[in-house]
Amino acid sequence: QVKLVESGGDLVQPGGSLRLSCAASGIMFSRYAMGWYRQAPGKQRELVASISSSGTYNYGESAKGRFTISRDSAKNTVALQMNSLKPEDSAVYYCKAERPGFEYWGQGTQVTVSS
């Protein structure tokens, strides 16, 4: 059974930082591209950042320069370090594992940026 479990979401003040983590099980982690997506109320889910199985990074425009994605194949985890957070970063953040023909999502973790 494939499981992606996100953690680290919280309420944070503007300008603050958060680190999200996603623990994967039930997949051959090294073969999957891993990504973080987010969805705010009334908006479509959007890419935040992804990292391929070979280590190629891709960032959404809103994340460039502020967020960093990383993966640890020894622990089967993918992390998202978020700095300089803004109120518009508030959303549910989802972890995704993907390879050709297969796609898995976590349940999401809430990030709220507010003073």
C-alpha positions as CSV (number, residue, x, y, z in Angstrom):
1,Q,0.0,0.0,0.0
2,V,1.4,3.4,-1.0
3,K,1.3,6.1,1.6
4,L,2.5,9.7,1.4
5,V,2.3,11.4,4.8
6,E,2.9,15.2,5.0
7,S,3.8,17.0,8.1
8,G,5.0,20.4,9.2
9,G,2.1,22.6,8.3
10,D,1.4,25.4,10.8
11,L,0.3,29.0,11.4
12,V,3.3,31.3,10.8
13,Q,3.7,35.1,10.6
14,P,4.5,36.8,7.4
15,G,8.3,36.7,6.8
16,G,8.6,33.5,8.7
17,S,9.8,30.0,7.7
18,L,8.4,26.5,7.7
19,R,9.8,23.2,6.7
20,L,7.4,20.6,5.3
21,S,8.2,16.9,5.1
22,C,6.7,14.0,3.3
23,A,7.4,10.4,4.2
24,A,6.8,7.9,1.5
25,S,6.2,4.2,1.9
26,G,5.1,1.4,-0.4
27,I,7.0,2.7,-3.4
28,M,10.5,2.3,-4.8
29,F,11.3,5.9,-3.8
30,S,14.4,6.4,-5.9
31,R,12.4,5.7,-9.1
32,Y,9.8,8.5,-8.5
33,A,9.8,12.1,-9.1
34,M,8.6,13.9,-6.0
35,G,6.8,17.2,-5.8
36,W,5.0,19.6,-3.6
37,Y,1.7,21.2,-4.8
38,R,-0.6,23.6,-3.1
39,Q,-4.2,24.5,-3.3
40,A,-5.8,27.6,-1.8
41,P,-9.6,27.9,-1.4
42,G,-11.3,28.7,-4.7
43,K,-8.1,28.1,-6.6
44,Q,-6.6,25.3,-8.7
45,R,-3.9,23.1,-7.4
46,E,-0.5,24.4,-8.5
47,L,3.0,23.2,-8.6
48,V,5.3,24.5,-5.9
49,A,8.4,22.5,-6.5
50,S,9.4,19.1,-7.8
51,I,12.6,17.0,-8.0
52,S,13.0,14.2,-10.4
53,S,14.5,10.8,-9.6
54,S,17.8,12.0,-11.1
55,G,17.8,15.3,-9.1
56,T,16.5,17.8,-11.6
57,Y,14.7,20.6,-9.9
58,N,11.6,22.5,-11.0
59,Y,10.0,25.4,-9.2
60,G,6.8,27.3,-9.6
61,E,7.1,31.0,-10.1
62,S,5.8,31.7,-6.6
63,A,8.5,29.5,-5.0
64,K,11.6,30.7,-6.9
65,G,14.1,32.2,-4.6
66,R,12.2,31.5,-1.4
67,F,11.5,27.7,-1.3
68,T,13.9,24.8,-1.6
69,I,12.9,21.2,-2.3
70,S,15.2,18.3,-1.3
71,R,14.9,14.5,-1.1
72,D,16.5,11.9,1.1
73,S,16.5,8.5,-0.6
74,A,17.9,6.8,2.5
75,K,14.8,8.0,4.5
76,N,12.3,8.0,1.7
77,T,11.4,11.6,2.4
78,V,11.1,14.8,0.5
79,A,11.2,18.2,2.2
80,L,10.2,21.7,1.3
81,Q,11.9,24.5,3.1
82,M,9.9,27.7,2.8
83,N,11.3,31.1,3.7
84,S,10.0,34.6,3.5
85,L,6.5,33.4,3.7
86,K,3.7,35.6,2.5
87,P,-0.1,35.5,3.2
88,E,-0.6,34.4,-0.3
89,D,1.4,31.2,0.4
90,S,-1.5,30.1,2.7
91,A,-2.9,26.8,1.3
92,V,-3.1,23.1,1.8
93,Y,0.3,21.7,0.6
94,Y,0.3,18.2,-1.0
95,C,3.0,15.8,-1.6
96,K,3.0,13.8,-4.9
97,A,5.0,10.9,-6.1
98,E,5.1,10.3,-9.9
99,R,6.6,8.1,-12.5
100,P,5.2,7.1,-15.9
101,G,1.9,5.5,-15.4
102,F,1.7,6.0,-11.7
103,E,0.8,9.0,-9.5
104,Y,0.2,9.1,-5.8
105,W,-0.9,12.0,-3.5
106,G,-0.8,12.6,0.2
107,Q,-3.6,14.0,2.3
108,G,-2.1,17.4,2.6
109,T,-0.9,19.7,5.4
110,Q,-2.3,23.2,6.1
111,V,0.0,26.2,5.9
112,T,-1.5,29.5,7.1
113,V,0.6,32.7,6.9
114,S,-1.0,35.4,8.9
115,S,-0.2,38.0,11.6
